[in-house]
C-alpha cells in the first residue's frame, strides 16, 4: 500500500475540520483567473443604455436570490463576512463571493468557513433542510401529475407550512420580497 495515502487522508480529514488560514485562502483564490470585461457602450442609444443599467441591476438581484437558493444561512453569513475587515475576513468574503457561498466548488463543495455545514447541502435551499430524498419522493408520488411536475421543476421550491406539511412555493411567491424591491425596478 502506498504510504502517502494515509497521510493524504489524515490531511484531508484535518482540512475538513479546520477552516483555511489566510495563506491557504490566498492559494485557493489564486486558482481563479480574474478577467476584466471592457465594453464600449458609447454607440448605444439613450434607451439602450438605460435598459443595460436595468439588466445589471436585475443581475445583482439574481445574485441575491441565488445566495438564498444555495443555503438558508447564506444571506446572514454574507452580512457577517462583510463586517469582518481583518485580512482573513476580507479573504473569506472574497472567496465566499467567488463561490457564491461557504463551500469551495473546486474542493468538492466542502466548507472553507467555520460554523457552516461541512458540505454544500444536496438539495440546497430548494427543499427544507430536514427533508430526505425518500420523504420527498413519497410526498411527490402523492401529488397530482401537474403538481409533481412543479415539485420536480425549476421554478418552484418546496417548503413546510405552519403545521409542518410540505407545500409548493413558486419562485414569484418565495422571492416576492426581492423581486418587488423598488431600487431595481425604477
Secondary structure, DSSP 8 states (H G I E B T S, - for coil): --HHHHHHHHHHHHHHHS---HHHHHHHHHTS---------TTS-HHHHHHHHHHHHHHHHHHHHHHHHH-TTHHHHHHHHHH--SHHHHHHHHHHHHHTSSEEGGGTTEE-STTS-SB--TTTTTS-TT--HHHHHHHHHTS-HHHHHHHTSSSEEEEE-TTS-EEEEEHHHHTHHHHT-HHHH-
